[in-house]
Amino acid sequence: MTLKSQHECVQRLTNNNFDLSGLSFMVGKDELRLKSVDGEDRSVYVGAKYSDIDLLPPPSQIEGTSEASTTSTPKRKIFKISPISIFIDEQISQGRYEWQKTWLDLRENIADDKNTKQEDLTLRTFGEKNVFIRRTMKQTSKKLDYAIEYQEDGVPTFKTVSRQDFGRMFRDELKKSRSRSETPQ
C-alpha cells in the first residue's frame, strides 16, 4: 500500500470504515488503484490493532491525511474551461457573492457595446484566457433577456451567456466554493 493510502486506511479504520476502494497499492514498480471491493472479494486484507491505532498521532498531525490539509490553504487545481466561469470564480474569491451585481459589472463595465465591430472589440483577460466580450440579447425560455457574447482569442465562434444562465453558473460556483471551504481538502 502506498504511504498516502496507508494514512487514508488508518483514518478510515478509526471511523469504523472498512472500505478499501480508492486506495493505491504498489506491485513492484507499478501502482494499482483499487476501484471497489465487494463482499466476495477477499484478495486484499488490511489488519490493524486498535491499540496500535490509539498510539498514532491525531490525523491533523499526519501529513497527507484529509484533516492535515485543513490547516493550510488548499491547493486548488481546478481547470476552468469557460472564461465566464473563470470570471465568476475570481469574483467569488474577491468576496463578491451577489450574482446580480457581478452580472451588471460584467455586462455594463467590462463588455463592449452591442454594436461594436469585431475589429474594434477590446481584448480582455480572465485568468489565462484572452477574450473579446460584448453585450447582446438572447431569447430564453421565458422572454428576450440581456446577455453577453464572448469569443476566445483564436477561436472563430462567439458563445452567448444570458443573464439567467450567468445567475445559474454563479450560484453553482458559489455553492462549490462554500463546500470546498467547509470540507477538508
VMD Tcl script that draws the C-alpha trace (Angstrom):
set ca {
  {0.00 0.00 0.00}
  {1.35 3.45 -0.81}
  {2.16 5.78 2.09}
  {-0.76 8.08 1.32}
  {-3.14 5.11 1.15}
  {-1.77 3.77 4.44}
  {-2.67 7.03 6.14}
  {-6.07 7.08 4.47}
  {-6.69 3.46 5.52}
  {-5.81 4.22 9.15}
  {-8.11 7.26 9.03}
  {-10.96 5.11 7.71}
  {-10.36 2.41 10.32}
  {-10.56 4.94 13.16}
  {-14.01 5.86 11.83}
  {-15.04 2.18 11.56}
  {-14.99 2.44 7.78}
  {-13.56 -0.77 6.34}
  {-13.95 0.18 2.69}
  {-10.74 -0.20 0.67}
  {-11.99 1.40 -2.55}
  {-9.82 4.18 -3.94}
  {-6.68 3.10 -2.10}
  {-3.43 2.64 -4.04}
  {-1.22 -0.43 -3.83}
  {2.31 -0.92 -5.11}
  {3.11 -4.08 -7.03}
  {6.78 -3.95 -7.92}
  {7.18 -0.58 -9.66}
  {3.55 -0.33 -10.78}
  {0.81 1.37 -8.79}
  {-2.66 -0.17 -8.71}
  {-5.75 1.69 -7.58}
  {-8.45 -0.46 -6.01}
  {-11.72 0.63 -7.60}
  {-14.21 -1.26 -5.49}
  {-14.31 -4.11 -3.08}
  {-17.46 -6.15 -2.73}
  {-18.33 -8.67 -0.04}
  {-16.94 -11.56 -2.08}
  {-13.54 -10.02 -2.91}
  {-11.12 -11.12 -0.19}
  {-7.92 -10.71 -2.18}
  {-6.70 -7.80 -0.03}
  {-6.72 -7.84 3.73}
  {-5.59 -4.97 5.94}
  {-5.30 -5.65 9.64}
  {-4.62 -3.22 12.45}
  {-4.86 -3.49 16.21}
  {-6.97 -0.88 17.95}
  {-4.11 -0.49 20.45}
  {-1.80 0.43 17.53}
  {-4.31 2.90 16.14}
  {-4.61 4.54 19.56}
  {-0.83 5.15 19.56}
  {-0.93 7.13 16.32}
  {-0.84 10.94 16.46}
  {-4.08 12.75 15.65}
  {-4.82 12.79 11.89}
  {-4.22 16.54 11.78}
  {-0.53 15.87 12.52}
  {-0.08 13.14 9.90}
  {0.97 14.64 6.58}
  {-1.21 13.57 3.68}
  {-4.39 12.87 5.63}
  {-7.54 14.77 4.83}
  {-7.58 16.63 8.14}
  {-3.94 17.71 7.82}
  {-4.64 19.87 4.80}
  {-7.32 21.92 6.57}
  {-4.62 23.79 8.49}
  {-3.06 25.14 5.30}
  {-4.53 26.80 2.27}
  {-5.97 24.13 0.00}
  {-4.19 23.76 -3.32}
  {-6.83 24.10 -5.99}
  {-6.04 22.53 -9.31}
  {-9.36 23.24 -10.93}
  {-9.11 24.00 -14.59}
  {-11.85 26.30 -15.79}
  {-12.83 25.92 -19.40}
  {-15.08 28.93 -19.84}
  {-13.73 32.47 -19.41}
  {-17.06 33.32 -17.78}
  {-16.50 30.54 -15.20}
  {-13.04 31.95 -14.54}
  {-14.51 35.44 -14.11}
  {-17.14 34.12 -11.69}
  {-14.53 32.23 -9.67}
  {-12.35 35.36 -9.46}
  {-15.29 37.43 -8.24}
  {-16.22 34.90 -5.54}
  {-12.57 34.73 -4.46}
  {-12.67 38.52 -4.03}
  {-15.71 38.24 -1.75}
  {-18.45 39.20 -4.23}
  {-21.40 36.92 -3.51}
  {-24.30 38.71 -5.25}
  {-24.57 37.45 -8.80}
  {-26.77 40.35 -9.91}
  {-24.11 42.95 -9.06}
  {-21.41 40.82 -10.65}
  {-23.54 40.45 -13.79}
  {-24.06 44.22 -14.00}
  {-20.34 44.81 -13.62}
  {-19.54 42.30 -16.36}
  {-22.22 43.49 -18.77}
  {-22.09 47.24 -18.19}
  {-18.44 47.89 -17.28}
  {-16.44 45.13 -18.96}
  {-18.35 44.10 -22.08}
  {-18.15 46.30 -25.15}
  {-21.30 47.90 -26.59}
  {-23.71 45.74 -28.55}
  {-22.87 47.11 -31.98}
  {-19.09 47.20 -31.60}
  {-17.43 45.92 -34.75}
  {-15.34 42.78 -34.49}
  {-12.08 44.63 -35.18}
  {-12.87 47.27 -32.51}
  {-13.53 44.86 -29.63}
  {-11.29 45.12 -26.58}
  {-9.26 42.05 -25.67}
  {-9.94 41.16 -22.02}
  {-8.13 38.64 -19.83}
  {-9.88 36.28 -17.41}
  {-7.35 34.04 -15.71}
  {-5.20 32.78 -18.57}
  {-7.92 33.24 -21.19}
  {-7.97 36.19 -23.58}
  {-11.47 37.02 -24.80}
  {-13.49 39.56 -26.69}
  {-16.78 40.27 -24.95}
  {-19.77 42.40 -25.93}
  {-23.38 42.99 -24.90}
  {-26.24 41.32 -26.72}
  {-29.74 39.92 -26.17}
  {-30.78 36.25 -26.07}
  {-34.15 34.55 -26.30}
  {-34.63 32.43 -23.16}
  {-37.49 30.06 -22.40}
  {-39.50 32.93 -20.91}
  {-38.50 36.12 -22.74}
  {-35.85 38.08 -24.59}
  {-33.20 38.72 -21.94}
  {-29.94 40.61 -21.55}
  {-26.87 38.59 -22.44}
  {-23.21 38.81 -23.30}
  {-21.38 37.06 -26.07}
  {-17.73 36.21 -25.94}
  {-15.10 34.92 -28.29}
  {-11.89 33.40 -27.06}
  {-8.83 34.75 -28.82}
  {-8.06 32.44 -31.71}
  {-11.48 30.72 -31.72}
  {-13.70 31.68 -34.67}
  {-17.11 31.44 -32.96}
  {-18.92 33.53 -30.35}
  {-20.69 31.94 -27.39}
  {-23.66 33.60 -25.73}
  {-24.50 33.66 -22.00}
  {-27.84 35.08 -20.90}
  {-28.41 36.83 -17.59}
  {-30.36 33.75 -16.44}
  {-27.51 31.38 -17.40}
  {-24.96 33.61 -15.67}
  {-27.02 33.56 -12.47}
  {-27.19 29.76 -12.54}
  {-23.44 29.47 -13.20}
  {-22.68 31.92 -10.39}
  {-24.92 30.14 -7.85}
  {-23.40 26.77 -8.76}
  {-19.85 28.08 -8.39}
  {-20.72 29.81 -5.11}
  {-22.14 26.54 -3.78}
  {-18.96 24.69 -4.83}
  {-16.67 27.30 -3.27}
  {-18.54 27.16 0.01}
  {-18.44 23.37 0.10}
  {-14.69 23.44 -0.70}
  {-14.02 25.80 2.22}
  {-16.15 23.73 4.63}
  {-14.91 20.31 3.50}
  {-11.41 19.15 4.39}
  {-9.30 19.01 1.23}
}
mol new
graphics top color blue
foreach p $ca { graphics top sphere $p radius 0.5 }
foreach p [lrange $ca 0 end-1] q [lrange $ca 1 end] { graphics top cylinder $p $q radius 0.2 }
display resetview
